[in-house]
Amino acid sequence: MKVKLGDVCEKASSNIKQSDIPSNKGVYPIYGASGLLGKVNFFHQEKPYIAVIKDGAGIGRAILCPEKSSVIGTLQYLLPRDNVLPQYLYYVICHMHLEKYFTGATIPHIYFKDYKNEPFNLVSRDEQQRIINVLGLVENIIDARKKEIVELDNLVKSRFVEMFGDGNYSICNLYQVSNIVSGITKGRKTKDNNLLEVPYMAVSNVKRGFIDWSTIKTILATKAEVEQYRLKSNDVLITEGGDPDKVGRGAVIINPPKNCIHQNHIFRVRLNCNLLTPEYFEEYLQCKSARKYFLKAAKQTTGIASINMKQLRGLPVALPPIGEQIRFSIFTHHIEKSKLAVQKSLEELETLKNSLMQQYFD
């Protein structure tokens, strides 16, 4: 039967600040938006419940919390009534995507009064348990696939260390073995009215070791700018700034969209293929020596670090024999094929899970 969210749970609030959490260790878990914050010597909720992030980043996301636990004040308690199992309610809330109810621009917020009337299908407790078992099985397989991807990534890292970790190679600066350019500036003024709408890579697209294709933005650019900044396969994109431990992160771009360019907070590195392979250099950017260099060279203000063109050009790069680099590249290609197969399976499982939740709850 169709019911409203407010029919199966009650709201409660927490006034605990993260800064108020005592440093002394206890046995009762306390949660924040990022998950478990620690264990304390008190608890606010006797039974299992759902916590919903109501303020800031991650707004609307649900956490299934155990008995005898608490949350800090940026989360909302949703306490299940006797007619619903906590884990069933958790799946229901995940399916509702409560983030759509947010208000506020600077710090987004959601209110129980706005989403308590969200409808869903409530079944008997026995049927709830059956649904929990089915979705739990799918989630377990999803988690296994994600673990496979992590293990494949770790295999590449281990192979890199095995092949190049102890080598006494010649060192050069990056500018000596590549062509480096910054990107196009958003909001710049141009007298040329003949503009093309083209895709571009933003900082959010460049992760450590891979390109995130989930959102590709476009920008208006002149023909000359497109020619100047157009990306090619095997270009390496490196971010200018971010969190101190993420500055200088980079990834190889393969088969970029037609006329794809990059913004000015990203450097494009086009390697001399006779001296460096993109696969070797991408992994080199993640090694200890490169990250240490970026961290030391970066300018840091209020928790944000950034590097400039001069500092990137000066990056010391170890140069193993090109034959060894090619061997490593071949290895990474084999791993990438395996990852693509696992990723396809993962996407199919996510689709299955969403389809099942729609079938169960709508």
C-alpha positions in Angstrom: 0.0 0.0 0.0 1.0 3.6 -0.6 2.1 5.6 2.4 4.0 8.8 3.1 7.5 8.9 4.6 6.1 10.7 7.7 3.8 7.7 8.3 6.6 5.3 9.1 9.2 7.4 10.9 9.6 10.3 13.4 12.2 13.0 13.2 14.6 14.0 15.9 17.5 16.4 16.1 21.0 16.5 17.5 22.7 19.4 19.0 26.2 17.8 19.1 29.0 19.7 17.4 31.9 17.9 16.0 34.2 20.1 18.1 32.2 19.0 21.2 33.1 15.3 20.7 35.2 14.3 23.7 38.7 13.1 23.0 38.4 10.2 25.4 37.5 7.0 23.8 34.2 5.2 24.5 32.3 2.2 23.0 29.3 4.0 21.3 29.7 5.2 17.7 29.0 8.7 16.6 28.5 9.7 13.0 28.9 12.7 10.7 28.4 13.4 7.0 31.6 11.5 6.2 30.6 8.4 8.3 32.0 7.2 11.6 33.7 10.0 13.5 34.7 8.0 16.5 33.4 6.3 19.6 32.2 8.1 22.7 30.9 7.2 26.2 27.3 8.1 25.5 24.6 7.4 22.9 21.3 9.2 21.9 19.4 6.4 20.1 18.7 3.0 21.7 17.5 1.4 18.4 18.8 1.4 14.8 17.8 4.4 12.7 18.5 6.4 9.6 20.4 9.6 9.6 20.0 12.1 6.7 22.6 14.8 6.0 20.6 18.0 6.3 23.3 20.7 5.9 26.2 21.2 3.5 28.0 18.8 1.3 26.3 15.4 0.7 22.9 16.9 1.5 20.1 14.3 1.4 22.4 11.3 1.6 21.2 8.6 4.1 23.3 6.6 6.6 22.0 3.4 8.3 23.1 3.7 11.9 23.2 0.9 14.5 21.6 0.8 17.9 23.2 2.7 20.8 24.7 5.4 18.6 24.5 9.2 17.8 25.0 11.8 15.1 26.2 15.3 15.1 23.9 18.3 14.4 24.4 18.5 10.6 22.4 15.2 10.4 18.7 14.5 11.0 17.5 11.5 12.9 14.7 9.5 11.2 13.4 7.0 13.7 11.5 4.0 12.2 8.1 3.1 13.6 7.1 -0.5 14.3 5.6 -0.9 10.8 8.9 -0.6 8.9 12.3 -2.3 9.2 15.2 0.1 9.5 17.1 -1.3 6.5 13.9 -1.2 4.3 13.5 2.5 5.3 17.1 3.1 4.5 16.7 1.8 0.9 13.4 3.7 0.5 15.1 7.0 1.5 18.1 6.3 -0.8 15.6 5.8 -3.6 13.8 9.1 -2.9 16.9 11.3 -3.6 16.0 13.8 -0.9 18.7 16.2 -2.1 16.0 17.5 -4.6 14.3 19.3 -1.6 17.3 21.5 -0.8 17.0 25.2 -0.1 19.7 27.8 0.3 22.6 28.7 -2.0 25.7 29.2 0.3 24.9 26.3 2.6 22.2 24.0 1.3 19.7 22.7 3.8 16.7 20.2 3.7 13.8 20.1 6.1 11.7 17.1 7.2 8.5 19.1 6.6 9.4 19.4 2.9 10.0 15.7 2.3 7.8 13.9 4.9 5.0 13.6 2.3 7.1 11.7 -0.2 5.1 8.6 -1.1 6.4 5.0 -1.4 5.1 1.4 -1.3 4.9 -0.2 2.1 4.6 -4.0 2.3 4.5 -6.5 5.2 7.5 -6.9 7.4 8.2 -10.4 5.9 8.1 -8.9 2.4 10.3 -6.0 3.6 12.9 -8.6 4.8 12.8 -10.4 1.4 13.4 -7.1 -0.4 16.2 -6.3 2.0 17.8 -9.6 1.2 17.6 -9.2 -2.5 19.0 -5.6 -2.5 21.7 -6.6 0.0 22.8 -9.4 -2.4 23.1 -7.0 -5.3 25.0 -4.5 -3.1 27.4 -7.2 -2.0 28.2 -8.0 -5.7 28.6 -4.3 -6.4 31.0 -3.9 -3.5 33.0 -6.9 -4.9 33.2 -5.3 -8.3 34.4 -2.1 -6.8 37.1 -4.0 -4.8 38.2 -5.7 -8.1 38.8 -2.3 -9.6 40.8 -1.1 -6.6 42.9 -4.3 -6.7 43.6 -3.8 -10.4 44.7 -0.2 -9.8 47.0 -1.5 -7.0 48.4 -4.1 -9.3 49.5 -1.3 -11.7 51.1 0.6 -8.8 52.9 -2.5 -7.6 54.2 -3.2 -11.1 55.5 0.4 -11.4 57.5 0.1 -8.2 58.7 -3.3 -9.2 60.0 -2.1 -12.5 61.2 1.4 -11.6 61.4 1.8 -7.9 65.1 0.9 -7.4 66.4 2.3 -10.7 69.2 4.8 -10.8 68.0 6.7 -13.9 69.0 10.0 -15.4 66.9 12.9 -14.3 65.7 15.8 -16.4 63.2 18.6 -15.9 59.7 18.2 -17.5 60.1 21.1 -19.9 63.1 19.3 -21.5 60.9 16.3 -22.5 57.5 17.8 -23.3 55.5 20.8 -24.5 53.5 22.4 -21.7 50.7 24.9 -22.1 48.0 26.4 -19.9 44.4 26.5 -21.0 41.6 28.9 -22.0 40.3 31.4 -19.5 36.6 31.5 -18.8 35.0 34.9 -19.1 37.8 36.4 -21.2 36.9 39.1 -23.7 37.4 38.6 -27.4 36.6 40.8 -30.4 36.1 37.8 -32.7 32.3 37.2 -33.0 32.8 33.9 -34.9 32.7 31.6 -31.9 32.5 27.9 -31.7 30.8 26.0 -28.9 33.3 23.2 -28.0 33.7 20.8 -25.1 36.4 21.5 -22.5 38.1 19.8 -19.6 37.6 21.4 -16.2 39.5 20.6 -13.0 36.6 18.4 -11.9 37.3 16.1 -14.9 40.9 15.5 -14.0 41.3 12.9 -11.3 44.5 11.2 -10.1 45.1 8.6 -12.8 41.9 8.9 -14.7 39.6 11.3 -16.6 36.0 11.7 -15.2 33.7 11.8 -18.1 30.5 12.1 -16.1 30.0 15.8 -16.9 31.5 17.5 -19.9 30.9 21.3 -20.1 31.2 23.5 -23.2 32.7 26.9 -23.8 32.6 29.4 -26.7 36.0 29.8 -28.3 37.5 31.3 -31.4 38.9 29.1 -34.2 42.4 30.2 -33.2 41.8 29.3 -29.6 40.5 25.8 -30.6 43.6 25.3 -32.7 45.8 26.5 -29.8 44.3 24.4 -27.1 42.9 21.3 -28.9 43.6 18.2 -27.0 45.0 15.0 -28.6 45.1 11.4 -27.5 47.9 10.7 -25.0 48.1 14.3 -23.8 48.5 14.4 -20.0 46.4 16.9 -18.1 47.6 18.2 -14.8 45.7 20.3 -12.3 47.0 23.6 -11.1 45.6 23.5 -7.6 43.4 22.0 -5.0 43.8 20.3 -1.6 47.5 20.1 -0.7 47.6 16.4 -1.1 45.9 16.6 -4.5 47.9 19.4 -6.2 49.6 18.3 -9.4 47.3 15.3 -10.0 47.2 14.2 -13.5 45.8 11.8 -16.1 46.2 10.7 -19.7 43.3 11.6 -21.9 42.4 9.1 -24.6 40.2 9.9 -27.6 39.0 13.3 -26.4 35.8 14.6 -28.0 36.2 16.5 -31.2 37.7 20.0 -30.7 38.0 19.4 -27.0 40.1 22.0 -25.2 41.0 22.7 -21.5 40.6 25.5 -19.0 43.4 27.6 -17.6 43.5 25.8 -14.3 44.7 22.7 -16.1 48.1 22.3 -17.8 48.4 20.2 -21.0 51.6 18.2 -21.2 52.4 16.7 -24.6 55.3 14.3 -24.1 58.3 13.6 -26.3 57.2 10.0 -27.2 60.8 9.0 -27.9 61.7 9.6 -24.2 58.5 9.2 -22.2 55.3 7.1 -22.5 52.1 8.7 -21.2 51.3 5.6 -19.1 54.7 5.8 -17.3 54.4 9.5 -16.8 50.9 9.3 -15.4 52.0 6.8 -12.8 55.1 8.8 -12.1 53.0 11.7 -11.2 51.5 9.6 -8.4 54.8 8.4 -7.0 56.3 9.8 -3.8 59.0 11.9 -5.3 56.7 13.8 -7.7 54.1 14.4 -5.0 56.8 15.6 -2.6 58.0 18.0 -5.2 54.6 19.5 -5.9 53.8 19.8 -2.2 57.1 21.6 -1.5 56.8 23.9 -4.6 53.1 24.8 -4.2 51.9 28.1 -2.9 49.4 27.4 -0.1 46.6 29.7 1.1 43.8 28.8 3.4 44.1 25.1 2.8 44.4 25.4 -1.0 47.7 24.7 -2.8 48.6 25.7 -6.3 51.5 25.4 -8.8 52.4 27.7 -11.7 53.9 27.0 -15.1 57.4 27.5 -13.9 57.1 25.0 -11.1 55.6 22.4 -13.4 58.2 22.9 -16.0 60.8 22.3 -13.3 59.4 18.9 -12.2 62.3 16.4 -12.0 61.4 13.4 -14.1 63.3 10.0 -14.0 64.0 8.6 -17.4 64.1 4.8 -17.5 65.0 3.2 -20.9 62.1 3.7 -23.3 61.9 -0.1 -23.9 61.1 -0.6 -20.2 58.5 2.1 -20.3 56.8 0.5 -23.3 56.7 -2.8 -21.4 55.0 -1.1 -18.5 52.5 0.6 -21.0 51.6 -2.8 -22.5 51.0 -4.1 -19.0 48.7 -1.2 -18.1 46.7 -1.7 -21.3 46.0 -5.3 -20.3 44.9 -4.1 -16.9 42.7 -1.4 -18.5 40.9 -4.0 -20.6 40.2 -6.0 -17.4 39.0 -2.8 -15.7 36.6 -2.0 -18.5 35.0 -5.4 -18.3 34.6 -5.0 -14.5 33.3 -1.5 -14.9 30.7 -2.7 -17.5 29.5 -5.3 -15.0 29.4 -2.7 -12.3 27.3 -0.4 -14.4 24.9 -3.2 -15.2 24.5 -4.1 -11.5 23.8 -0.4 -10.6 21.1 -0.3 -13.3 19.7 -3.6 -11.9 19.6 -2.2 -8.4 17.9 1.1 -9.5 15.4 -0.9 -11.5 14.6 -3.2 -8.5 14.2 -0.2 -6.2 11.8 1.5 -8.6 9.8 -1.8 -8.8 9.7 -2.2 -5.0 9.1 1.4 -3.9 7.3 3.3 -6.6 
